[in-house]
Amino acid sequence: MPTIYDLKPKFQCILRPLTQTLAQVGVTPNQVTMAALLVSVITGVLIALKWDENWPLLLLPLILFVRMTLNAIDGMLAREHGMQSKLVGIVNEVGDFISHAVLYLRSIKYRRRLM
């Protein structure tokens, strides 16, 4: 049975032309990471503010796909276009951590409501 790791090289091949274009126009991995963070924060806050409504949750699969795509792009920019640095790695990890935390706000708020 194929796993997500089997799909990763194919997904990266699809993203490679976009990543090359982004590198040519000067987009950095940190900018992509910050864009992913911004998308996650906006979505997480929307979900938390509308905790009594279900429609914001319908955005979650799309947002998670966008996050996965941006995460792949920032990694490809860093590795394939010589933009790796310690700062890039730190910003990526912190950005991922914050992104995941804000996207889980709904479950925390929902659990409090049940108690």
The 8 nearest C-alpha neighbors of each residue, nearest first, counted from 0:
[[1, 2, 5, 3, 4, 6, 7, 9],
 [2, 0, 5, 3, 6, 4, 7, 9],
 [1, 3, 4, 5, 0, 6, 7, 8],
 [2, 4, 6, 5, 7, 1, 8, 10],
 [5, 3, 7, 2, 6, 8, 1, 9],
 [4, 6, 2, 3, 7, 1, 8, 9],
 [5, 7, 3, 4, 9, 8, 10, 2],
 [6, 8, 10, 4, 9, 5, 11, 3],
 [9, 7, 11, 10, 6, 12, 5, 4],
 [8, 10, 12, 11, 6, 7, 13, 5],
 [9, 11, 7, 13, 12, 8, 6, 14],
 [10, 12, 14, 8, 13, 9, 15, 7],
 [13, 11, 9, 15, 14, 10, 8, 16],
 [12, 14, 10, 11, 15, 9, 16, 17],
 [13, 15, 11, 12, 17, 16, 18, 10],
 [14, 16, 18, 12, 17, 13, 11, 19],
 [17, 15, 19, 18, 14, 20, 13, 12],
 [18, 16, 20, 19, 14, 15, 21, 13],
 [17, 19, 15, 21, 20, 16, 72, 14],
 [20, 18, 22, 16, 21, 17, 15, 23],
 [19, 21, 23, 17, 22, 18, 16, 24],
 [20, 22, 18, 26, 24, 19, 23, 17],
 [21, 23, 19, 25, 20, 26, 24, 18],
 [24, 22, 20, 21, 25, 19, 26, 18],
 [23, 25, 21, 22, 26, 20, 19, 27],
 [26, 24, 22, 23, 27, 21, 20, 28],
 [25, 27, 21, 22, 24, 30, 28, 31],
 [28, 26, 30, 29, 25, 31, 76, 22],
 [27, 29, 73, 31, 30, 76, 77, 32],
 [30, 28, 32, 27, 31, 87, 33, 90],
 [31, 29, 33, 27, 32, 28, 34, 26],
 [30, 32, 34, 28, 29, 33, 73, 35],
 [33, 31, 29, 35, 34, 30, 91, 28],
 [32, 34, 36, 30, 35, 31, 29, 37],
 [35, 33, 31, 37, 36, 32, 30, 38],
 [36, 34, 32, 38, 33, 37, 66, 69],
 [35, 37, 33, 39, 98, 34, 38, 94],
 [36, 38, 34, 40, 39, 35, 33, 41],
 [37, 39, 35, 41, 36, 40, 42, 34],
 [40, 38, 36, 42, 98, 37, 41, 43],
 [41, 39, 43, 37, 42, 38, 101, 44],
 [40, 42, 44, 38, 39, 43, 37, 45],
 [41, 43, 45, 39, 40, 44, 46, 38],
 [44, 42, 102, 101, 40, 46, 45, 41],
 [43, 45, 47, 41, 46, 42, 48, 40],
 [46, 44, 42, 48, 43, 47, 49, 41],
 [45, 47, 43, 49, 44, 55, 48, 50],
 [48, 46, 44, 50, 105, 45, 49, 104],
 [49, 47, 45, 46, 50, 44, 51, 43],
 [48, 50, 46, 52, 51, 47, 45, 55],
 [51, 49, 47, 52, 48, 46, 105, 109],
 [50, 52, 49, 53, 109, 48, 47, 46],
 [53, 51, 49, 50, 54, 55, 56, 46],
 [52, 54, 56, 55, 51, 57, 50, 49],
 [53, 55, 56, 57, 52, 58, 49, 46],
 [56, 54, 57, 46, 58, 53, 45, 52],
 [57, 55, 58, 59, 54, 53, 46, 60],
 [56, 58, 55, 54, 59, 60, 53, 61],
 [59, 57, 56, 55, 61, 60, 62, 54],
 [58, 60, 62, 56, 61, 57, 63, 55],
 [61, 59, 63, 62, 58, 64, 57, 56],
 [60, 62, 64, 59, 63, 58, 65, 57],
 [63, 61, 65, 59, 64, 60, 66, 58],
 [64, 62, 66, 60, 65, 61, 59, 67],
 [63, 65, 67, 61, 62, 66, 68, 60],
 [64, 66, 62, 68, 63, 67, 69, 61],
 [67, 65, 63, 69, 68, 64, 35, 70],
 [66, 68, 64, 70, 65, 69, 63, 71],
 [69, 67, 65, 71, 66, 70, 64, 72],
 [68, 70, 72, 66, 71, 67, 65, 35],
 [71, 69, 67, 73, 68, 72, 66, 74],
 [70, 72, 68, 74, 69, 73, 75, 67],
 [71, 73, 69, 75, 74, 70, 76, 18],
 [74, 72, 28, 76, 70, 75, 71, 31],
 [73, 75, 77, 71, 72, 76, 78, 70],
 [74, 76, 72, 78, 77, 79, 73, 71],
 [77, 75, 73, 80, 74, 79, 78, 28],
 [76, 78, 82, 83, 74, 75, 81, 80],
 [79, 77, 75, 76, 80, 81, 83, 74],
 [78, 80, 75, 76, 81, 77, 82, 74],
 [81, 79, 76, 82, 78, 77, 22, 75],
 [80, 82, 83, 77, 78, 79, 76, 84],
 [81, 83, 77, 80, 76, 84, 78, 28],
 [84, 82, 77, 81, 78, 87, 85, 88],
 [83, 85, 87, 86, 88, 82, 77, 89],
 [84, 86, 88, 87, 89, 83, 90, 91],
 [85, 87, 89, 84, 88, 90, 83, 91],
 [88, 86, 84, 90, 85, 89, 29, 91],
 [89, 87, 91, 85, 86, 90, 92, 84],
 [88, 90, 86, 92, 91, 87, 93, 85],
 [91, 89, 87, 93, 88, 92, 94, 86],
 [92, 90, 94, 88, 89, 93, 32, 87],
 [91, 93, 95, 89, 94, 90, 96, 88],
 [94, 92, 96, 90, 95, 91, 89, 97],
 [95, 93, 91, 97, 92, 96, 90, 36],
 [94, 96, 98, 92, 93, 97, 91, 99],
 [95, 97, 93, 99, 94, 98, 92, 100],
 [96, 98, 100, 94, 99, 95, 93, 101],
 [99, 97, 95, 39, 36, 100, 96, 101],
 [98, 100, 102, 96, 97, 101, 95, 103],
 [101, 99, 97, 103, 98, 102, 96, 104],
 [102, 100, 43, 104, 103, 98, 99, 40],
 [101, 103, 43, 99, 100, 104, 39, 98],
 [104, 102, 100, 101, 105, 106, 99, 107],
 [105, 103, 101, 107, 106, 102, 47, 108],
 [106, 104, 47, 108, 103, 107, 109, 46],
 [105, 107, 109, 108, 104, 103, 110, 111],
 [108, 106, 104, 110, 105, 109, 111, 103],
 [107, 109, 105, 111, 110, 106, 104, 112],
 [110, 108, 106, 112, 111, 107, 105, 113],
 [111, 109, 113, 107, 112, 108, 106, 114],
 [112, 110, 108, 114, 113, 109, 107, 106],
 [111, 113, 109, 110, 114, 108, 107, 51],
 [114, 112, 110, 111, 109, 108, 107, 106],
 [113, 111, 112, 110, 109, 108, 107, 106]]
